[in-house]
């Protein structure tokens, strides 16, 4: 796959999501009558959310065939990363969210699921919706961007595109974003994309870790912490970039291969563990 594959990837991703959103704007009542209210379990919402993953998988198959697609999916088996990154993924992210909720005061609000174990179906829905995007964003776009740009600029570009792709969800009643302000959300998405960039490279392009990171960012068990969680994620992004500044600003120091191969793995000396958590 060549770097210019980014163009059809974005065309397919935005075309599918924004096209479905346009249909919803034009024929809202008719669509709701057929598919039900617009929620995270609505089939059209799921299809729109899956569009980056669909585009990524389709293009890998188109250019590389089924054998290449198998090699691409092998990136789901990559799980090794510095221990500090795993600590950040499992504990650091919740700490940032709960710190934001503490300042906001929402940490004292009742748990939104009753009985409490209803959180598990909600977590399952989140696990199989948002993280599927990563087959496109980190699966295809990030490695291709890193062929042309240093990891920091690649993460910044991807974060901007990622945030703009979500615009229709702010205009559709029933989506989580419909109750949020786009400005802080935009800044937050760019920040979490920048944070994920060195983690993605340290894990040798792992799709598994990218998906788990995405899940943590939309974990329904966490309290509402906006906008303070955004402040903490921006702060974390600045700190992580500084700690990894040598690799983040050096072209060629990140993962550039879409398919699983020895080329997917950068030299260990190129990515420093991040002593963050």
ZAMARSE-275401 format. One line per 3 residues: number of its first residue (from 1); for each residue z, x, y of N, C-alpha, C. Coordinates in steps of 0.2 Angstrom, whole numbers, plus 2048, in hexadecimal, padded with zeros to 3 digits. Layout:
BEGIN
NUM	Z X Y Z X Y Z X Y; ...
***
This chain:
BEGIN
1	800 804 7FA 800 800 800 800 804 806; 7FC 803 80B 7FB 807 811 7FF 804 816; 801 808 81C 805 806 821 802 7FF 824
4	7FC 7FF 825 7F9 7F9 828 7FA 7F2 824; 7FD 7F3 81E 7FF 7ED 81A 804 7E9 81E; 807 7EC 823 80C 7E8 827 809 7E2 82B
7	803 7E3 82D 7FF 7DE 830 7FE 7D7 82C; 7FB 7D8 826 7FB 7D2 822 802 7CF 820; 807 7D4 81F 80E 7D2 81D 811 7CD 823
10	810 7CF 829 813 7CB 82E 80F 7C5 82F; 808 7C5 82E 804 7BF 82F 806 7BA 82A; 807 7BC 824 809 7B7 81E 810 7B5 820
13	815 7B9 822 81C 7B8 823 81D 7B3 828; 81A 7B4 82E 81A 7B0 834 816 7AA 833; 810 7AA 830 80C 7A5 82F 80F 79F 82B
16	812 7A1 825 816 79C 821 81C 799 824; 820 79D 827 826 79A 82A 825 796 830; 821 799 835 820 796 83B 81B 790 83A
19	816 790 835 812 78B 833 816 785 830; 81B 786 82C 81F 781 829 823 77E 82F; 825 782 833 829 77F 839 825 77B 83E
22	81F 77D 83F 81B 779 843 819 772 840; 818 772 839 818 76B 836 81E 767 836; 824 76A 836 82A 767 837 82B 764 83E
25	829 768 843 829 765 84A 825 75F 84B; 81F 760 848 81A 75A 849 81B 754 844; 81E 755 83E 81F 74F 83A 826 74F 837
28	82A 750 83B 831 751 839 834 74B 835; 833 745 837 835 73F 834 832 73E 82D; 82B 73F 82D 828 73F 826 82A 744 821
31	82B 74A 824 82D 74F 81F 835 74E 81D; 839 74C 821 840 74B 81F 840 745 81A; 83C 740 81B 83B 73A 817 839 73D 810
34	835 742 80F 833 744 809 838 74A 806; 83A 74E 80A 83E 754 807 845 754 809; 847 74F 80D 84E 74E 80F 850 752 815
37	856 752 817 858 755 81D 858 75D 81D; 856 760 823 855 767 823 85C 76B 822; 85D 76D 81C 863 771 81B 861 777 817
40	866 77C 815 864 782 811 861 780 80A; 862 77A 808 860 779 801 859 775 801; 857 773 807 851 770 808 84B 774 806
43	846 771 801 841 775 7FF 83D 779 804; 83B 775 809 837 778 80F 83B 77E 812; 841 77D 813 845 782 816 845 788 812
46	846 787 80B 846 78D 807 840 791 807; 83A 78D 807 834 790 807 833 794 80D; 835 791 813 834 795 819 838 79B 819
49	83E 79B 816 843 7A1 816 840 7A6 811; 83D 7A4 80C 83A 7A8 807 834 7AC 809; 831 7AA 80F 82A 7AC 811 82A 7B4 811
52	82F 7B8 814 82E 7BF 813 82E 7C2 80C; 832 7BF 808 832 7C1 801 82B 7BF 7FD; 829 7B9 7FF 823 7B7 7FC 81D 7BC 7FE
55	81D 7BD 805 818 7C1 807 818 7C8 804; 81E 7CB 804 81F 7D2 801 81D 7D2 7FA; 81F 7CE 7F6 81D 7CE 7EF 816 7CD 7EE
58	813 7C8 7F2 80C 7C7 7F1 808 7CD 7F3; 809 7D0 7F8 805 7D6 7FA 806 7DC 7F5; 80C 7DD 7F3 80D 7E2 7EE 808 7E1 7E8
61	808 7DA 7E5 804 7D8 7E0 7FD 7D9 7E2; 7FB 7D7 7E8 7F4 7D8 7EA 7F1 7DF 7EA; 7F5 7E3 7ED 7F3 7EA 7ED 7F4 7EE 7E7
64	7FA 7ED 7E4 7FC 7F1 7DE 7FC 7EE 7D7; 7FA 7E8 7D7 7FA 7E4 7D0 800 7E3 7CD; 800 7E0 7C7 807 7DF 7C4 80B 7E5 7C2
67	807 7EA 7C0 80B 7F0 7BF 80F 7F3 7C5; 80B 7F3 7CB 80F 7F5 7D1 814 7F0 7D3; 813 7EA 7D1 819 7E5 7D3 81F 7E6 7CF
70	81E 7E8 7C8 823 7EA 7C4 827 7F0 7C7; 823 7F5 7C9 826 7FB 7CC 82A 7F9 7D3; 827 7F4 7D7 82B 7F2 7DD 831 7EF 7DB
73	831 7EA 7D6 837 7E7 7D4 83D 7EB 7D1; 83B 7F1 7CF 83F 7F6 7CC 844 7F8 7D1; 842 7F7 7D7 847 7F9 7DD 84D 7F5 7DD
76	84D 7EF 7D9 853 7EB 7D9 858 7EF 7D4; 856 7F4 7D1 85B 7F7 7CC 85E 7FD 7D0; 85C 7FF 7D6 85F 804 7D9 866 802 7DC
79	86B 805 7DB 872 803 7DD 876 809 7E0; 874 80F 7DF 877 815 7E1 877 815 7E8; 87D 816 7EB 87D 818 7F3 884 81B 7F4
82	885 81F 7F9 88B 822 7FA 891 81D 7FA; 897 81F 7F8 89C 81B 7F7 89E 817 7FE; 89E 81B 803 89F 818 80A 89B 813 80B
85	895 813 809 890 80D 80B 892 807 807; 894 808 800 896 802 7FC 89D 7FF 7FF; 8A1 804 802 8A7 801 805 8A6 7FD 80B
88	8A1 7FF 80F 89F 7FB 815 89C 7F5 813; 898 7F5 80D 894 7EF 80B 899 7EA 809; 89E 7EC 805 8A3 7E7 802 8A9 7E5 806
91	8AB 7EA 80A 8B1 7E9 80E 8B0 7E9 815; 8AC 7EE 817 8AB 7EF 81E 8A8 7E9 822; 8A3 7E6 81F 8A0 7E0 822 8A5 7DA 823
94	8A8 7D9 81E 8AE 7D3 81F 8B3 7D5 824; 8B5 7DC 824 8B9 7DE 82A 8B7 7DC 830; 8B0 7DE 832 8AD 7DD 838 8AD 7D5 83A
97	8AB 7D1 835 8AB 7CA 836 8B2 7C7 837; 8B7 7C9 833 8BD 7C6 834 8C0 7C9 83B; 8BF 7CF 83D 8C1 7D1 843 8BE 7CD 849
100	8B8 7CB 848 8B5 7C7 84D 8B8 7C0 84D; 8B9 7BD 847 8BC 7B7 847 8C3 7B6 84A; 8C7 7BC 849 8CE 7BD 84B 8CD 7BC 853
103	8C9 7C0 856 8C8 7BF 85E 8C6 7B8 860; 8C1 7B5 85C 8BF 7AF 85E 8C4 7A9 85D; 8C9 7AA 858 8CE 7A5 856 8CC 7A1 850
106	8C6 7A2 84E 8C4 79E 848 8C7 7A0 841; 8CA 7A5 841 8CD 7A7 83B 8D2 7A3 839; 8D5 79F 83D 8DB 79A 83C 8D8 793 83A
109	8D1 792 83A 8CE 78C 839 8CF 78B 831; 8CF 784 82F 8D0 783 828 8C9 785 824; 8CA 787 81E 8C5 78A 81A 8C0 784 819
112	8B9 785 81B 8B5 780 81B 8B3 77C 815; 8B5 77F 80F 8B3 77C 809 8B9 779 805; 8B8 773 803 8BE 76F 800 8BB 76B 7FA
115	8BD 76C 7F4 8C2 771 7F2 8BF 778 7F3; 8C4 77D 7F3 8C2 784 7F5 8BC 787 7F1; 8BC 785 7EB 8B7 788 7E6 8B0 785 7E8
118	8AF 781 7EC 8A8 77F 7EE 8A5 784 7F2; 8A9 78A 7F4 8A5 78F 7F7 8A1 793 7F2; 8A2 792 7EC 89E 796 7E7 896 794 7E7
121	895 78D 7E7 88F 78A 7E7 88B 78C 7EE; 88F 78C 7F3 88C 78E 7FA 88A 795 7FA; 88E 79A 7F7 88D 7A1 7F6 886 7A2 7F2
124	886 79E 7EC 880 79E 7E8 87A 79D 7EC; 87A 797 7F0 874 795 7F4 872 79B 7F9; 877 79E 7FC 876 7A3 801 873 7A9 7FD
127	875 7AB 7F7 873 7B1 7F4 86C 7B0 7F2; 869 7AA 7F1 863 7A9 7EE 85E 7A6 7F4; 860 7A7 7FA 85C 7A5 7FF 85A 7AB 804
130	85F 7AC 808 85E 7B2 80D 85C 7B8 80A; 860 7BB 805 85E 7C1 802 857 7C2 7FF; 854 7BD 7FE 84D 7BD 7FB 848 7C0 800
133	84A 7BF 807 846 7C2 80C 845 7C9 80B; 84A 7CD 808 84A 7D4 808 844 7D7 804; 841 7D3 7FF 83B 7D5 7FC 836 7D7 801
136	836 7D3 807 831 7D5 80C 833 7DA 811; 839 7D8 814 83C 7DC 81A 83D 7E4 817; 841 7E4 813 843 7EB 810 83F 7ED 80A
139	83C 7E8 807 838 7EA 801 831 7ED 803; 82E 7EA 809 827 7EC 80B 827 7EF 812; 82A 7EC 817 829 7ED 81E 82D 7F4 81F
142	833 7F4 81D 837 7FA 81F 834 801 81D; 832 801 816 82F 808 814 828 809 818; 824 804 819 81E 805 81D 81F 807 824
145	824 804 827 826 806 82E 828 80E 82E; 82C 810 829 82F 816 829 82A 81C 828; 823 81A 826 81E 81F 826 81C 821 82D
148	81D 81C 831 81A 81E 838 820 81F 83D; 826 81D 83C 82B 81E 841 832 820 83D; 836 823 841 83C 826 83F 841 81F 83D
151	845 820 838 849 81A 836 84C 816 83B; 84F 819 841 852 815 846 84D 810 849; 847 813 84B 842 80F 84E 83F 80A 849
154	83F 80C 843 83C 807 83E 841 801 83D; 848 803 83D 84D 7FD 83D 84D 7F9 843; 84C 7FC 849 84C 7F8 84F 846 7F4 84F
157	840 7F6 84D 83A 7F2 84D 83B 7EC 848; 83D 7EE 842 83E 7E9 83D 843 7E3 83F; 849 7E6 842 84E 7E1 844 84B 7DC 849
160	847 7DF 84E 844 7DA 853 83F 7D5 850; 83B 7D7 84B 836 7D3 848 83A 7CE 844; 83F 7D0 840 844 7CC 83C 847 7C6 840
163	84A 7C8 846 84D 7C3 84B 848 7BE 84D; 842 7C1 850 83D 7BC 852 83A 7B7 84D; 83A 7BA 847 838 7B5 841 83C 7AF 841
166	843 7B0 843 847 7AA 842 847 7A5 847; 843 7A6 84C 843 7A1 852 842 79A 850; 83D 798 84C 83D 791 84A 843 78E 848
169	848 792 844 84E 78F 841 853 78D 847; 852 790 84D 856 78E 853 854 787 856; 84E 785 854 84B 77F 856 84B 779 852
172	84E 77A 84C 84E 775 846 855 773 845; 856 76C 846 85D 76A 845 85F 76A 83D; 865 76C 83C 867 76D 835 867 774 833
175	864 779 836 864 780 834 86B 783 837; 86D 788 834 873 78B 837 872 78E 83E; 86C 790 83F 86A 793 845 86A 78E 84B
178	869 788 849 868 783 84E 86E 782 853; 874 784 851 87A 784 855 87C 78A 858; 877 78F 858 879 796 85B 874 797 861
181	876 79C 865 872 79F 86A 86E 7A4 868; 867 7A4 86A 863 7A9 867 864 7B0 86A; 866 7B1 870 867 7B8 873 86C 7BC 86F
184	872 7BA 86E 877 7BD 86A 875 7BE 863; 871 7B9 860 86F 7BA 859 86A 7BF 858; 865 7C0 85D 860 7C5 85D 863 7CC 85D
187	868 7CD 862 86B 7D3 862 86F 7D5 85B; 872 7D0 858 875 7D1 852 871 7D3 84C; 86B 7CF 84C 866 7D1 847 864 7D8 847
190	862 7DA 84D 85F 7E1 84E 865 7E6 84C; 86B 7E4 84E 871 7E9 84C 871 7E9 845; 871 7E4 841 872 7E4 83A 86C 7E7 836
193	866 7E7 839 860 7EA 837 861 7F2 837; 864 7F4 83D 865 7FB 83E 86A 7FE 83A; 86F 7FA 838 875 7FC 834 872 7FD 82D
196	86E 7F8 82B 86B 7F8 824 866 7FE 823; 863 800 828 85E 805 827 861 80C 824; 866 80F 826 869 815 822 86B 813 81C
199	86E 80D 81B 871 80B 814 86B 80A 80F; 865 807 812 85F 806 80E 85C 80D 80C; 85C 812 810 85A 819 80F 85F 81C 80A
202	865 81C 80B 86A 81F 807 86A 81C 800; 868 816 7FF 867 813 7F8 860 814 7F5; 85C 818 7F8 856 81A 7F6 851 814 7F6
205	852 80F 7FA 84E 809 7FB 850 804 7F6; 856 803 7F5 858 7FE 7F0 857 7F7 7F3; 854 7F3 7EF 853 7EC 7F1 85A 7E8 7F0
208	85D 7EA 7EA 864 7E7 7E8 869 7E8 7EE; 86A 7ED 7F1 86F 7EF 7F6 86C 7EB 7FC; 866 7EB 7FE 864 7E7 804 865 7E0 803
211	864 7DD 7FD 865 7D6 7FC 86D 7D4 7FD; 871 7D9 7FA 878 7D8 7FA 87B 7D8 802; 878 7DD 805 879 7DD 80D 878 7D7 810
214	872 7D4 80F 86F 7CE 812 874 7C9 810; 876 7C8 80A 87B 7C3 808 881 7C3 80C; 884 7C9 80C 88A 7CA 810 889 7C8 817
217	884 7C8 81A 883 7C6 821 883 7BF 822; 881 7BB 81C 881 7B4 81D 886 7B1 818; 88B 7B4 816 890 7B2 811 894 7AC 814
220	893 7A6 810 896 7A0 813 89E 7A0 813; 8A1 7A5 80F 8A8 7A5 80E 8AB 7A8 815; 8A7 7AC 819 8AA 7AF 81F 8AB 7A9 824
223	8B0 7AA 829 8B1 7A6 82E 8AB 7A7 834; 8AB 7A2 838 8A6 7A3 83E 8A9 7A8 843; 8A6 7AD 844 8A8 7B2 848 8A4 7B4 84E
226	89F 7B0 84F 89A 7B1 855 89E 7AF 85C; 89C 7B3 861 898 7B9 861 89B 7BF 860; 8A2 7BF 85E 8A5 7C6 85E 8A3 7CA 858
229	8A1 7C7 853 89F 7CB 84D 898 7CF 84F; 894 7CC 854 88F 7D0 856 891 7D6 85A; 896 7D5 85E 899 7DB 862 89B 7E0 85D
232	89E 7DF 857 8A0 7E4 852 89A 7E7 84F; 895 7E3 84D 88F 7E5 849 88B 7EA 84E; 88B 7E8 854 887 7ED 859 88B 7F3 859
235	892 7F3 85A 896 7F9 85A 895 7FD 854; 895 7FA 84E 894 7FD 848 88D 801 848; 888 7FD 84A 881 800 84A 881 806 84E
238	884 806 854 884 80C 858 888 812 855; 88D 810 852 891 816 84E 88D 818 848; 88A 814 845 886 816 83F 880 81A 841
241	87D 818 846 877 81C 848 879 823 84A; 87F 823 84E 881 82A 850 883 82E 84A; 887 82C 845 889 830 840 883 832 83C
244	87D 82E 83C 877 830 838 872 832 83C; 873 834 842 86E 835 848 869 83A 845; 86A 83F 841 865 844 83F 860 841 83B
247	862 83D 836 85D 839 832 85A 833 836; 85E 830 83A 85B 829 83D 856 82B 842; 855 831 845 850 832 84A 84B 837 847
250	84B 838 841 846 83D 83E 841 83A 83A; 83B 83A 83C 836 837 838 835 83A 831; 834 836 82C 833 838 825 83A 839 821
253	840 837 825 846 838 821 848 832 81D; 844 82C 81E 846 826 81A 841 825 815; 842 81F 811 83E 81D 80B 838 81B 80E
256	832 81D 80B 82B 81B 80D 827 818 808; 82A 817 802 826 815 7FC 828 80E 7FB; 823 809 7FA 824 802 7F8 826 801 7F1
259	823 805 7EC 824 805 7E5 829 80A 7E3; 82D 808 7DE 832 80D 7DB 82E 813 7D8; 830 819 7DA 82E 81F 7D8 832 824 7DA
262	831 82A 7D8 835 830 7DA 835 831 7E1; 82F 82F 7E4 82E 82F 7EC 833 82B 7EF; 835 825 7EC 83A 821 7EF 840 824 7F2
265	842 829 7EE 849 82C 7EF 848 832 7F4; 84B 832 7FA 84B 837 7FE 850 83D 7FB; 84F 843 7FE 854 848 7FC 85B 846 7FE
268	860 848 7FA 866 846 7FB 869 849 802; 866 84F 804 869 852 80A 866 84F 810; 861 84A 80F 85E 847 815 862 841 818
271	867 83E 814 86B 838 816 872 83A 815; 876 83A 81A 87D 83C 81A 881 836 818; 886 836 814 88A 830 813 88D 82E 81A
274	88F 828 81A 891 825 820 899 824 820; 89D 828 822 8A4 827 822 8A7 821 826; 8A5 81B 825 8A6 816 82A 8AC 811 828
277	8AC 80F 821 8B1 80A 81F 8B8 80D 81F
***
